[in-house]
Amino acid sequence: MTLEEKATLIIKDIKSQTGTDPCAMFRNMVKNEYIKMHGPEHHILDGACLLMAFYNAGGKINGPRCCKRDAMIAFKNAIEYVNNNYGVKLNYSEQKCSFTSINQQCIKERCPFFE
């Protein structure tokens, strides 16, 4: 089974999860035979569990979002966490967005990456 096929199954199956505990969802989902203990599908499953728990708690995830902004914020936070907790130094270069002209939902000056 390809990773794309596994991702499709994760997206389909995560929608049946209830509750607001992403760790419990993860434990339920890894029981599926298509999810391998050390497979790359865990990278998809982690986010899917967190988003489903957020949605089940009443969070709104259907609105337009800037994936670049969200990814860059996540990277910055993760780098900061690793640097503060694991005795290594990951580099972070300041990011500026180059998609403003093609992103109709751009929040411009309210975005930390607006240029």
C-alpha positions as CSV (number, residue, x, y, z in Angstrom):
1,M,0.0,0.0,0.0
2,T,1.4,3.4,-0.9
3,L,1.7,6.3,1.5
4,E,-0.9,8.2,-0.5
5,E,-3.4,5.3,-0.1
6,K,-2.6,5.2,3.6
7,A,-3.2,9.0,3.9
8,T,-6.5,8.6,2.2
9,L,-7.5,5.9,4.7
10,I,-6.3,8.0,7.6
11,I,-8.4,10.9,6.5
12,K,-11.5,8.7,6.0
13,D,-11.1,6.8,9.3
14,I,-10.2,9.8,11.5
15,K,-13.6,11.3,10.8
16,S,-15.2,8.6,12.9
17,Q,-13.2,9.5,16.0
18,T,-15.0,11.2,18.8
19,G,-13.8,13.1,21.8
20,T,-11.2,15.7,22.3
21,D,-8.1,13.6,23.3
22,P,-5.7,13.4,20.3
23,C,-3.6,10.8,22.1
24,A,-6.6,8.5,22.6
25,M,-7.5,8.9,18.9
26,F,-3.9,8.0,18.0
27,R,-4.1,4.8,20.1
28,N,-7.4,3.9,18.4
29,M,-6.1,4.7,14.9
30,V,-2.8,2.7,15.2
31,K,-4.9,-0.5,15.6
32,N,-5.6,-0.3,11.9
33,E,-3.5,-2.8,10.0
34,Y,-2.5,-0.2,7.4
35,I,-0.6,1.8,10.0
36,K,2.9,0.4,10.7
37,M,4.7,1.1,14.0
38,H,7.6,2.9,12.4
39,G,6.0,3.9,9.1
40,P,5.9,7.4,7.6
41,E,2.1,7.4,8.0
42,H,2.6,8.5,11.6
43,H,3.5,12.0,10.3
44,I,0.1,12.2,8.8
45,L,-1.7,10.6,11.7
46,D,-0.3,12.9,14.3
47,G,-1.7,16.0,12.6
48,A,-5.0,14.3,11.8
49,C,-5.6,13.3,15.4
50,L,-4.8,16.8,16.6
51,L,-7.1,18.4,14.0
52,M,-9.9,16.0,14.7
53,A,-9.7,16.6,18.5
54,F,-9.7,20.4,17.8
55,Y,-12.7,20.0,15.6
56,N,-14.6,17.8,18.1
57,A,-13.9,20.4,20.8
58,G,-15.7,23.0,18.7
59,G,-12.7,24.4,16.8
60,K,-13.3,25.8,13.3
61,I,-11.1,24.3,10.7
62,N,-13.1,24.8,7.5
63,G,-12.1,28.4,6.8
64,P,-9.4,29.5,4.5
65,R,-6.0,29.3,6.0
66,C,-2.5,30.2,4.8
67,C,-0.6,26.9,5.0
68,K,2.7,28.6,4.6
69,R,2.1,30.9,7.6
70,D,0.9,28.0,9.8
71,A,3.8,25.8,8.7
72,M,6.4,28.5,9.4
73,I,4.9,29.2,12.8
74,A,5.0,25.5,13.6
75,F,8.6,25.2,12.4
76,K,9.7,28.2,14.5
77,N,8.0,26.8,17.6
78,A,9.4,23.3,17.0
79,I,12.9,24.6,16.5
80,E,12.7,26.7,19.6
81,Y,11.4,23.7,21.6
82,V,14.2,21.4,20.4
83,N,16.8,24.0,21.0
84,N,15.6,24.6,24.6
85,N,15.1,20.9,25.5
86,Y,17.5,18.6,23.6
87,G,21.0,20.1,23.9
88,V,21.3,20.7,20.1
89,K,21.1,23.9,18.1
90,L,18.8,24.0,15.1
91,N,19.1,27.1,12.9
92,Y,16.1,29.3,12.1
93,S,16.2,31.8,9.4
94,E,13.7,34.6,9.4
95,Q,10.9,33.9,6.9
96,K,9.2,36.4,4.5
97,C,6.2,35.4,2.5
98,S,6.3,35.7,-1.3
99,F,2.7,34.6,-1.9
100,T,0.8,37.7,-0.9
101,S,0.0,38.6,-4.5
102,I,-1.6,35.2,-5.2
103,N,-3.3,34.6,-1.8
104,Q,-6.7,36.2,-1.7
105,Q,-7.1,35.4,2.0
106,C,-3.7,37.1,2.9
107,I,-4.1,38.9,6.2
108,K,-1.1,41.2,5.3
109,E,0.3,43.2,8.2
110,R,-1.3,40.9,10.7
111,C,0.9,38.0,9.5
112,P,4.4,37.8,11.0
113,F,5.8,36.8,7.6
114,F,4.2,39.6,5.5
115,E,6.7,41.5,3.4
